[in-house]
Amino acid sequence: HLNDLSVAIVHYLALPRIIMAIIAGIGMAIAGCLLQQALQNDFASPATLGINVGAMTAVLVCGVVADVLLQWSIVVAFMGAALTAVVVYLLARSISPAPMNLILVGMAVSLGLGAVSAAMLMMFEGRLDGFYIWGAGNLAQTDTSISQRVFIIVGGLSMLSLVLAKKLD
């Protein structure tokens, strides 16, 4: 019964977080694998290419400039990640076509955007309350409704990546 405190704690606190952690882990693993395969580089990942911090920076900028857009935080984060990926790619290709440049430029952009994000979190502490924890991977939830939506997105994109696997190789 949900009247029992320990059952309620598991049902409302632990289980939704565990489910979301598993779904997020699957999504991150597939994203990393796709990047490594597409770039033919074992060091490629969303973190080494600056994609993660690009998403975070975009959401922080929206939180400061146009917090009305935060209701679309997934779209904002995706656009920030995509823009960062394009910038890293163009900068790396302008230096030379060597594949290792992509990782080096990605790390430099990642460090730069990380510094910008940290500065924004300090300068606008009151306005960006809670974003530090969110950026670190906050899994706080009280039910599985968001997990279900994220599962559909991750599952759909995973199936799409299987269909496009030959083209991405």
Phi, psi and chi 1 to 4 in degrees:
 res  aa     phi    psi   chi1   chi2   chi3   chi4
   1 HIS       -  149.2  -71.2 -171.9      -      -
   2 LEU   -78.5   -1.8  -69.6  179.9      -      -
   3 ASN   -73.5  -26.2  -65.6  -22.8      -      -
   4 ASP   -71.2  127.1 -173.3   13.3      -      -
   5 LEU   -59.9  -43.3 -178.8   60.5      -      -
   6 SER   -66.7  -36.6   59.5      -      -      -
   7 VAL   -67.9  -40.6  172.3      -      -      -
   8 ALA   -64.7  -40.5      -      -      -      -
   9 ILE   -61.8  -45.0  -71.9  172.3      -      -
  10 VAL   -64.9  -45.4  168.8      -      -      -
  11 HIS   -67.6  -42.0 -173.8  -91.5      -      -
  12 TYR   -98.1  -20.6  -68.7  110.2      -      -
  13 LEU  -112.8  -55.4  -66.2  176.8      -      -
  14 ALA   -76.8  -49.4      -      -      -      -
  15 LEU   -60.7  -47.3 -165.4   57.3      -      -
  16 PRO   -60.9  -36.5  -23.9   32.6      -      -
  17 ARG   -69.8  -41.0  -69.1  176.5 -173.9 -157.2
  18 ILE   -63.5  -45.1  -68.9  167.7      -      -
  19 ILE   -61.9  -45.9  -68.4  170.0      -      -
  20 MET   -64.7  -38.4 -177.7   58.3   87.7      -
  21 ALA   -62.7  -40.8      -      -      -      -
  22 ILE   -65.7  -46.4  -69.7  168.9      -      -
  23 ILE   -63.2  -45.1  -64.7  168.6      -      -
  24 ALA   -63.0  -40.6      -      -      -      -
  25 GLY   -62.6  -41.3      -      -      -      -
  26 ILE   -63.0  -45.6  -70.1  168.5      -      -
  27 GLY   -61.3  -43.1      -      -      -      -
  28 MET   -68.7  -37.4  -69.1 -170.6  -40.9      -
  29 ALA   -64.6  -42.7      -      -      -      -
  30 ILE   -66.9  -41.6  -69.6  171.1      -      -
  31 ALA   -61.2  -44.3      -      -      -      -
  32 GLY   -63.5  -43.3      -      -      -      -
  33 CYS   -62.8  -43.1 -176.8      -      -      -
  34 LEU   -62.9  -43.4  -71.9  172.3      -      -
  35 LEU   -63.3  -44.7  -81.4  172.7      -      -
  36 GLN   -62.2  -41.3  -71.8  177.4   -3.8      -
  37 GLN   -69.7  -45.5 -168.3   65.8   25.6      -
  38 ALA   -66.5  -36.3      -      -      -      -
  39 LEU   -94.3   -5.4  -60.9  174.8      -      -
  40 GLN    52.3   45.7  -64.3  -64.7  -51.0      -
  41 ASN  -143.4  119.8 -170.1  -35.9      -      -
  42 ASP   -68.4  -16.2  -68.2  -20.1      -      -
  43 PHE   -90.7   -8.6  -64.7  112.5      -      -
  44 ALA   -69.8  133.9      -      -      -      -
  45 SER  -161.2  163.6   76.2      -      -      -
  46 PRO   -58.3  -28.9  -27.5   35.8      -      -
  47 ALA   -76.3  -44.3      -      -      -      -
  48 THR   -73.8  -18.4   59.2      -      -      -
  49 LEU   -97.3    1.7  -64.4  177.2      -      -
  50 GLY    80.9    6.0      -      -      -      -
  51 ILE   -67.0  -43.4  -65.0  169.7      -      -
  52 ASN   -59.1  -51.2  -67.8   -3.8      -      -
  53 VAL   -72.2  -25.7   73.6      -      -      -
  54 GLY   -64.6  -40.9      -      -      -      -
  55 ALA   -64.2  -45.4      -      -      -      -
  56 MET   -62.7  -43.7  174.3   72.4  173.3      -
  57 THR   -63.4  -40.6  -55.8      -      -      -
  58 ALA   -61.7  -42.9      -      -      -      -
  59 VAL   -66.6  -39.5  172.0      -      -      -
  60 LEU   -64.5  -42.2  -71.0  175.3      -      -
  61 VAL   -60.5  -43.1  167.7      -      -      -
  62 CYS   -63.4  -36.8  -80.1      -      -      -
  63 GLY   -64.3  -29.9      -      -      -      -
  64 VAL   -89.8  -46.7  171.0      -      -      -
  65 VAL   -86.7  -49.6  176.8      -      -      -
  66 ALA  -139.5   73.9      -      -      -      -
  67 ASP   -62.8  -10.5   61.9   -9.0      -      -
  68 VAL   -65.1  -28.1  111.7      -      -      -
  69 LEU   -74.6  -11.2  -68.6  175.5      -      -
  70 LEU   -65.3  -18.5  -71.3  177.3      -      -
  71 GLN   -67.9  -17.2   64.0 -175.4  -13.7      -
  72 TRP  -109.9   37.1  -61.5   95.0      -      -
  73 SER   -59.6  -31.7   61.1      -      -      -
  74 ILE   -65.7  -42.9  -67.5  173.1      -      -
  75 VAL   -67.5  -43.4  174.7      -      -      -
  76 VAL   -61.1  -45.1  169.9      -      -      -
  77 ALA   -62.8  -42.5      -      -      -      -
  78 PHE   -62.6  -43.6  179.8   80.1      -      -
  79 MET   -64.4  -40.2  -62.9  -56.8  -70.4      -
  80 GLY   -64.4  -40.8      -      -      -      -
  81 ALA   -65.1  -44.6      -      -      -      -
  82 ALA   -64.8  -43.4      -      -      -      -
  83 LEU   -62.6  -42.3  178.7   63.1      -      -
  84 THR   -63.1  -42.3  -57.1      -      -      -
  85 ALA   -61.4  -42.2      -      -      -      -
  86 VAL   -66.0  -44.0  168.2      -      -      -
  87 VAL   -62.1  -45.5  166.3      -      -      -
  88 VAL   -60.4  -45.7  166.4      -      -      -
  89 TYR   -61.7  -47.5  178.5   77.5      -      -
  90 LEU   -66.1  -40.5  -67.5  175.3      -      -
  91 LEU   -64.4  -43.3  -76.4  172.7      -      -
  92 ALA   -65.1  -42.8      -      -      -      -
  93 ARG   -68.6  -28.7  -70.0  -66.0  171.2 -138.4
  94 SER   -71.5  -24.5   71.5      -      -      -
  95 ILE   -79.1  -56.1  -65.4  170.0      -      -
  96 SER  -172.5  162.3   82.4      -      -      -
  97 PRO   -79.9    3.7   25.9  -31.0      -      -
  98 ALA   -62.6  130.5      -      -      -      -
  99 PRO   -60.4  -30.6  -16.1   23.9      -      -
 100 MET   -67.1  -24.7 -171.6   51.5   81.9      -
 101 ASN   -61.5  -33.7  -80.7  -15.1      -      -
 102 LEU   -59.8  -43.3 -162.6   60.9      -      -
 103 ILE   -68.8  -44.3  -56.9  -60.2      -      -
 104 LEU   -64.2  -45.0  -64.3  174.1      -      -
 105 VAL   -65.8  -40.8  169.3      -      -      -
 106 GLY   -59.5  -42.2      -      -      -      -
 107 MET   -65.9  -40.6  -70.9  -58.7  -64.4      -
 108 ALA   -63.5  -45.7      -      -      -      -
 109 VAL   -64.2  -40.6  168.0      -      -      -
 110 SER   -59.9  -45.3 -179.2      -      -      -
 111 LEU   -65.0  -41.5  -69.2  170.5      -      -
 112 GLY   -64.2  -48.7      -      -      -      -
 113 LEU   -67.8  -31.2  -72.9  177.0      -      -
 114 GLY   -63.6  -39.5      -      -      -      -
 115 ALA   -67.0  -41.1      -      -      -      -
 116 VAL   -62.3  -44.3  168.5      -      -      -
 117 SER   -62.7  -44.9  -66.6      -      -      -
 118 ALA   -62.8  -40.9      -      -      -      -
 119 ALA   -63.8  -41.6      -      -      -      -
 120 MET   -64.6  -40.6  -72.1  177.3   67.5      -
 121 LEU   -63.5  -33.0  -75.1  167.1      -      -
 122 MET   -80.3  -41.8  -73.9 -172.9  -78.4      -
 123 MET   -71.7  -35.1  -69.8  172.8   50.4      -
 124 PHE  -116.3   45.5  -57.7  101.9      -      -
 125 GLU   -55.9  -44.5 -177.4  179.1   -3.4      -
 126 GLY   -67.7  -38.4      -      -      -      -
 127 ARG   -77.1  -29.6 -167.3  167.5 -178.9  137.8
 128 LEU  -106.3   29.1  -62.0  174.5      -      -
 129 ASP   -57.2  126.7 -172.4   36.0      -      -
 130 GLY    94.7  -13.3      -      -      -      -
 131 PHE   -72.4  -28.0  -83.1   95.1      -      -
 132 TYR   -62.2  -45.7 -177.5   75.9      -      -
 133 ILE   -68.6  -39.9  -65.9  170.3      -      -
 134 TRP   -60.3  -43.6  179.0   84.1      -      -
 135 GLY   -66.8  -26.2      -      -      -      -
 136 ALA   -81.8  -11.3      -      -      -      -
 137 GLY   109.8   55.1      -      -      -      -
 138 ASN   -69.5  125.8 -175.0    9.2      -      -
 139 LEU  -109.9   13.2  -63.3  172.5      -      -
 140 ALA   -63.2  121.2      -      -      -      -
 141 GLN  -152.0  158.8  -61.1  177.6   63.3      -
 142 THR  -116.1   -7.0   55.6      -      -      -
 143 ASP  -152.4 -177.2   63.3   20.2      -      -
 144 THR  -102.5   14.4   57.5      -      -      -
 145 SER   -64.1  -43.2   61.3      -      -      -
 146 ILE   -70.1  -38.6  -65.1  173.8      -      -
 147 SER   -59.1  -37.8  -61.2      -      -      -
 148 GLN   -65.0  -42.6  -68.6  169.5   -2.8      -
 149 ARG   -66.2  -43.0  -72.3 -175.3  -68.8 -157.2
 150 VAL   -65.3  -37.3  172.0      -      -      -
 151 PHE   -61.0  -41.3  178.2   74.6      -      -
 152 ILE   -63.6  -42.5  -68.3  168.7      -      -
 153 ILE   -66.1  -50.4  -66.2  168.7      -      -
 154 VAL   -63.6  -42.3  169.9      -      -      -
 155 GLY   -63.5  -44.7      -      -      -      -
 156 GLY   -63.2  -45.2      -      -      -      -
 157 LEU   -68.0  -32.7  -68.2  174.5      -      -
 158 SER   -65.3  -42.2  -61.7      -      -      -
 159 MET   -65.1  -40.2  -66.6  -58.2  135.8      -
 160 LEU   -62.6  -39.8  179.7   63.7      -      -
 161 SER   -66.2  -33.8   68.5      -      -      -
 162 LEU   -66.1  -40.4  -74.7  174.2      -      -
 163 VAL   -65.5  -38.3  170.6      -      -      -
 164 LEU   -93.3    6.7  -61.7  173.9      -      -
 165 ALA   -55.5  -43.5      -      -      -      -
 166 LYS   -64.4  -39.8  -68.7 -108.7 -173.2 -134.9
 167 LYS   -70.6  -31.3  -68.2 -179.5 -177.8 -179.9
 168 LEU   -77.9  -18.4  -67.5  172.6      -      -
 169 ASP   -76.1      - -166.5    1.2      -      -
